[in-house]
């Protein structure tokens, strides 16, 4: 096993101290109003966000960030980072990305990545931007890194569904097994997406994320 592959495992591990476990990205509100009640409805929700959200926004921008980090093109990096935040449709989604991006930047600085220090004071620093930096510095192949980015999001969403719907552990593994089969095709689409087609369109996610900010009883952070 190569060191870069083990680094990818480190970067996508649930133990990575960035706080991803604290967020549900609208899933908690979807359960609250009865949209998610079982394995089938949970699969449809997560599948749609992965295909119409991450694969059309985070992943295509990740590919561009990866190449910009290789070229040390700071102007392009800042433009792409700003583009991600411009498409976070609620204050909750922006706060989540900024919190996780800031946490990952601090971790990478502690691990000797001096490039992250230049971004530490940024109020809006995307997790995807720092994930791309780590992938480049650790020599993780670009498609493997993109797979890891999607995988870590999927695993976190399934973990939230297990707690909230609730689903059993076996159903959680069944859900991961079904949805990970979509990842290769989504990566191909993300690589081929032209600049003017990058962007997600998930109005229900935005509505539920906004509602979650004031939801009376919740397990996940807003």
Sine and cosine of phi, psi and omega as CSV:
sin_phi,cos_phi,sin_psi,cos_psi,sin_omega,cos_omega
0.00,0.00,0.75,-0.66,-0.05,-1.00
-0.97,0.24,0.41,-0.91,0.04,-1.00
-0.89,0.45,-0.62,0.79,-0.01,-1.00
-0.89,0.46,-0.59,0.80,0.04,-1.00
-0.92,0.39,-0.65,0.76,0.04,-1.00
-0.92,0.40,-0.56,0.83,0.08,-1.00
-0.90,0.44,-0.62,0.78,0.06,-1.00
-0.89,0.45,-0.65,0.76,0.05,-1.00
-0.88,0.47,-0.63,0.78,0.05,-1.00
-0.90,0.44,-0.68,0.73,-0.07,-1.00
-0.93,0.36,-0.47,0.88,-0.04,-1.00
-0.97,-0.23,0.08,1.00,-0.03,-1.00
-0.93,0.36,0.63,-0.78,0.09,-1.00
-0.87,0.49,-0.33,0.94,0.00,-1.00
-0.99,0.14,-0.07,1.00,0.05,-1.00
-0.88,0.48,0.84,-0.55,-0.16,-0.99
-0.99,0.17,0.93,0.37,0.02,-1.00
-0.88,-0.47,-0.09,1.00,0.07,-1.00
0.99,0.10,0.29,0.96,-0.03,-1.00
-0.87,0.49,-0.53,0.85,-0.04,-1.00
-0.89,0.45,-0.30,0.95,-0.10,-0.99
-1.00,0.10,-0.10,0.99,-0.11,-0.99
-0.87,-0.50,0.56,-0.83,0.03,-1.00
-0.91,-0.42,-0.18,0.98,0.02,-1.00
0.81,0.58,0.79,0.61,0.07,-1.00
1.00,0.07,-0.26,0.97,-0.06,-1.00
-0.90,0.44,-0.60,0.80,-0.01,-1.00
-0.90,0.43,-0.65,0.76,0.05,-1.00
-0.93,0.36,-0.56,0.83,0.04,-1.00
-0.89,0.45,-0.61,0.79,0.08,-1.00
-0.93,0.36,-0.66,0.75,-0.05,-1.00
-0.85,0.52,-0.63,0.78,-0.05,-1.00
-1.00,-0.07,0.06,1.00,0.11,-0.99
1.00,0.00,0.22,0.98,0.05,-1.00
-0.95,0.30,-0.56,0.83,-0.01,-1.00
-0.93,-0.38,0.90,-0.44,-0.05,-1.00
-0.77,-0.64,-0.26,0.97,-0.08,-1.00
-0.37,-0.93,-0.13,-0.99,-0.03,-1.00
-0.88,0.47,-0.70,0.71,-0.07,-1.00
-0.90,0.44,-0.72,0.69,-0.01,-1.00
-0.93,0.36,-0.56,0.83,0.05,-1.00
-0.92,0.39,-0.65,0.76,0.02,-1.00
-0.89,0.47,-0.69,0.72,-0.02,-1.00
-0.90,0.44,-0.68,0.73,0.00,-1.00
-0.88,0.48,-0.80,0.60,-0.06,-1.00
-0.92,0.39,-0.64,0.77,0.01,-1.00
-0.87,0.50,-0.71,0.71,-0.04,-1.00
-0.92,0.40,-0.66,0.75,0.01,-1.00
-0.93,0.38,-0.62,0.78,0.01,-1.00
-0.91,0.42,-0.65,0.76,-0.08,-1.00
-1.00,0.10,-0.59,0.80,-0.05,-1.00
-0.99,-0.15,-0.19,0.98,0.01,-1.00
-0.94,-0.33,-0.98,0.20,-0.08,-1.00
-0.86,0.50,-0.70,0.71,-0.09,-1.00
-0.95,0.32,-0.25,0.97,0.00,-1.00
-0.94,-0.33,-0.10,1.00,0.00,-1.00
-0.76,-0.65,-0.94,0.34,-0.11,-0.99
-0.89,0.46,-0.71,0.71,-0.10,-0.99
-0.95,0.31,-0.74,0.68,0.05,-1.00
-0.88,0.48,-0.58,0.82,0.07,-1.00
-0.94,0.33,-0.56,0.83,0.08,-1.00
-0.84,0.54,-0.71,0.71,0.01,-1.00
-0.85,0.53,-0.64,0.77,0.00,-1.00
-0.95,0.30,-0.62,0.79,0.05,-1.00
-0.90,0.44,-0.66,0.75,0.00,-1.00
-0.84,0.54,-0.74,0.68,-0.02,-1.00
-0.94,0.34,-0.55,0.83,0.03,-1.00
-0.93,0.37,-0.60,0.80,0.08,-1.00
-0.92,0.40,-0.62,0.79,0.06,-1.00
-0.87,0.49,-0.62,0.79,-0.03,-1.00
-1.00,0.02,-0.10,0.99,-0.08,-1.00
0.79,0.61,0.71,0.71,-0.01,-1.00
-1.00,-0.03,1.00,0.00,-0.11,-0.99
-0.90,0.43,-0.62,0.79,0.00,-1.00
-0.88,0.47,-0.69,0.72,0.03,-1.00
-0.92,0.39,-0.65,0.76,0.02,-1.00
-0.87,0.50,-0.72,0.69,-0.04,-1.00
-0.93,0.36,-0.57,0.82,0.05,-1.00
-0.91,0.42,-0.70,0.71,0.00,-1.00
-0.93,0.38,-0.65,0.76,0.04,-1.00
-0.87,0.49,-0.68,0.73,0.02,-1.00
-0.91,0.41,-0.57,0.82,0.00,-1.00
-0.90,0.44,-0.63,0.78,0.04,-1.00
-0.88,0.48,-0.76,0.66,-0.05,-1.00
-0.92,0.39,-0.52,0.85,0.02,-1.00
-0.89,0.45,-0.36,0.93,-0.04,-1.00
-0.95,-0.30,0.15,0.99,0.19,-0.98
-0.99,0.12,0.92,-0.39,-0.29,-0.96
-1.00,0.08,-0.13,0.99,0.03,-1.00
-0.72,-0.70,0.33,-0.95,0.05,-1.00
-0.90,0.44,-0.52,0.85,0.03,-1.00
-0.90,0.44,-0.72,0.69,-0.01,-1.00
-0.92,0.40,-0.59,0.81,0.06,-1.00
-0.92,0.39,-0.69,0.73,-0.01,-1.00
-0.90,0.43,-0.63,0.78,0.04,-1.00
-0.87,0.49,-0.76,0.66,-0.04,-1.00
-0.90,0.43,-0.66,0.75,0.00,-1.00
-0.91,0.42,-0.64,0.77,0.02,-1.00
-0.90,0.43,-0.73,0.69,-0.03,-1.00
-0.94,0.34,-0.62,0.78,0.04,-1.00
-0.90,0.43,-0.67,0.74,0.04,-1.00
-0.90,0.43,-0.65,0.76,0.02,-1.00
-0.90,0.44,-0.67,0.74,0.00,-1.00
-0.93,0.37,-0.60,0.80,0.02,-1.00
-0.89,0.45,-0.67,0.74,0.02,-1.00
-0.90,0.44,-0.64,0.77,0.03,-1.00
-0.90,0.43,-0.71,0.71,-0.03,-1.00
-0.91,0.42,-0.59,0.81,0.08,-1.00
-0.88,0.47,-0.70,0.71,0.02,-1.00
-0.89,0.45,-0.45,0.89,0.01,-1.00
-1.00,-0.02,0.13,0.99,0.14,-0.99
0.99,-0.12,0.17,0.99,0.02,-1.00
-1.00,0.01,1.00,-0.08,-0.08,-1.00
-0.91,0.41,-0.43,0.90,0.00,-1.00
-0.86,0.51,-0.56,0.83,-0.03,-1.00
-0.92,0.39,-0.44,0.90,-0.05,-1.00
-0.89,0.45,-0.50,0.86,-0.01,-1.00
-0.93,0.38,-0.29,0.96,-0.05,-1.00
-0.96,-0.27,-0.04,1.00,-0.19,-0.98
-0.88,0.47,-0.53,0.85,-0.04,-1.00
-1.00,0.05,0.00,1.00,0.00,-1.00
-0.94,0.35,0.79,-0.61,0.03,-1.00
-0.95,0.31,-0.50,0.86,0.03,-1.00
-0.87,-0.49,1.00,-0.07,0.00,-1.00
-0.84,-0.54,0.92,-0.39,-0.10,-1.00
-0.97,0.26,0.60,-0.80,0.12,-0.99
-0.85,0.53,-0.62,0.78,-0.01,-1.00
-0.88,0.47,-0.60,0.80,0.02,-1.00
-0.89,0.45,-0.71,0.71,0.00,-1.00
-0.96,0.27,-0.54,0.84,0.07,-1.00
-0.88,0.47,-0.67,0.75,0.02,-1.00
-0.91,0.42,-0.64,0.77,0.06,-1.00
-0.86,0.50,-0.75,0.67,0.00,-1.00
-0.87,0.49,-0.65,0.76,0.00,-1.00
-0.89,0.47,-0.67,0.75,0.00,-1.00
-0.93,0.37,-0.72,0.69,-0.06,-1.00
-0.92,0.38,-0.49,0.87,0.00,-1.00
-0.99,-0.10,0.18,0.98,0.07,-1.00
0.85,0.53,0.61,0.79,0.07,-1.00
-0.99,0.10,0.82,-0.58,-0.03,-1.00
-0.84,0.55,0.62,-0.78,-0.19,-0.98
-0.85,0.52,-0.67,0.74,-0.01,-1.00
-0.95,0.30,-0.57,0.82,0.09,-1.00
-0.90,0.43,-0.65,0.76,0.01,-1.00
-0.91,0.42,-0.68,0.74,0.03,-1.00
-0.89,0.45,-0.62,0.78,0.08,-1.00
-0.87,0.49,-0.69,0.72,0.01,-1.00
-0.89,0.45,-0.61,0.79,0.02,-1.00
-0.89,0.46,-0.72,0.69,0.04,-1.00
-0.92,0.40,-0.68,0.74,-0.03,-1.00
-0.87,0.49,-0.71,0.70,-0.05,-1.00
-0.90,0.43,-0.61,0.79,0.06,-1.00
-0.91,0.42,-0.71,0.70,-0.01,-1.00
-0.87,0.49,-0.72,0.69,-0.02,-1.00
-0.88,0.48,-0.63,0.77,0.00,-1.00
-0.93,0.37,-0.64,0.77,0.02,-1.00
-0.91,0.41,-0.64,0.76,0.03,-1.00
-0.92,0.40,-0.63,0.78,0.05,-1.00
-0.87,0.49,-0.64,0.77,0.05,-1.00
-0.91,0.41,-0.66,0.75,0.00,-1.00
-0.90,0.43,-0.60,0.80,0.04,-1.00
-0.86,0.51,-0.64,0.76,-0.02,-1.00
-0.97,0.24,-0.60,0.80,-0.23,-0.97
-0.99,-0.12,-0.61,0.79,-0.16,-0.99
-0.89,0.46,-0.75,0.66,-0.13,0.99
-1.00,-0.04,0.33,-0.94,0.13,-0.99
-0.92,-0.40,0.45,-0.89,0.11,-0.99
-0.97,0.24,0.27,-0.96,0.01,-1.00
-0.88,0.48,-0.62,0.79,0.02,-1.00
-0.92,0.40,-0.68,0.74,0.06,-1.00
-0.89,0.45,-0.58,0.82,0.05,-1.00
-0.88,0.48,-0.69,0.72,0.02,-1.00
-0.93,0.36,-0.57,0.82,0.06,-1.00
-0.90,0.43,-0.64,0.77,0.01,-1.00
-0.91,0.42,-0.71,0.71,0.05,-1.00
-0.87,0.49,-0.70,0.71,-0.02,-1.00
-0.87,0.49,-0.59,0.80,0.02,-1.00
-0.95,0.31,-0.69,0.72,-0.14,-0.99
-0.99,0.14,-0.46,0.89,0.01,-1.00
-0.92,0.40,-0.35,0.94,0.05,-1.00
-0.92,0.39,-0.35,0.94,0.01,-1.00
-0.99,0.17,-0.33,0.94,-0.18,-0.98
-0.87,0.48,-0.72,0.69,-0.02,-1.00
-0.83,0.55,-0.70,0.71,0.00,-1.00
-0.92,0.38,-0.59,0.81,0.03,-1.00
-0.91,0.41,-0.59,0.81,0.03,-1.00
-0.92,0.40,-0.65,0.76,0.04,-1.00
-0.88,0.48,-0.71,0.70,0.02,-1.00
-0.88,0.47,-0.69,0.72,-0.04,-1.00
-0.89,0.45,-0.62,0.78,0.02,-1.00
-0.91,0.42,-0.55,0.83,-0.10,-0.99
-1.00,-0.02,-0.12,0.99,-0.08,-1.00
-0.93,0.36,0.85,-0.53,0.04,-1.00
-0.95,0.32,0.32,-0.95,-0.07,-1.00
-0.82,0.58,-0.67,0.74,-0.11,-0.99
-0.98,0.18,0.03,1.00,0.07,-1.00
-0.93,-0.37,0.04,1.00,0.03,-1.00
-0.95,0.30,0.76,-0.65,0.04,-1.00
0.53,-0.85,0.56,-0.83,0.00,-1.00
-0.98,-0.19,0.37,-0.93,0.07,-1.00
-0.68,-0.74,1.00,0.00,-0.06,-1.00
-0.74,-0.68,0.95,0.31,-0.08,-1.00
-0.87,0.49,-0.59,0.81,0.00,-1.00
-0.92,0.39,-0.62,0.79,0.07,-1.00
-0.87,0.48,-0.68,0.73,0.00,-1.00
-0.89,0.45,-0.69,0.73,0.00,-1.00
-0.88,0.47,-0.73,0.68,-0.06,-1.00
-0.94,0.33,-0.55,0.83,0.08,-1.00
-0.90,0.43,-0.66,0.75,0.04,-1.00
-0.90,0.43,-0.65,0.76,0.03,-1.00
-0.91,0.42,-0.57,0.82,-0.04,-1.00
-0.90,0.44,-0.45,0.89,-0.01,-1.00
-0.87,0.50,-0.46,0.89,-0.01,-1.00
-0.85,-0.53,0.24,0.97,0.01,-1.00
-0.88,0.47,0.71,-0.70,-0.15,-0.99
-0.90,0.43,-0.76,0.65,-0.05,-1.00
-0.87,-0.49,0.81,-0.58,-0.05,-1.00
-0.45,-0.89,0.49,-0.87,0.07,-1.00
-1.00,-0.07,-0.48,0.88,-0.16,-0.99
-0.97,-0.24,0.40,-0.92,-0.12,-0.99
-0.96,0.26,0.52,-0.85,0.08,-1.00
-0.89,-0.46,0.00,0.00,0.00,0.00
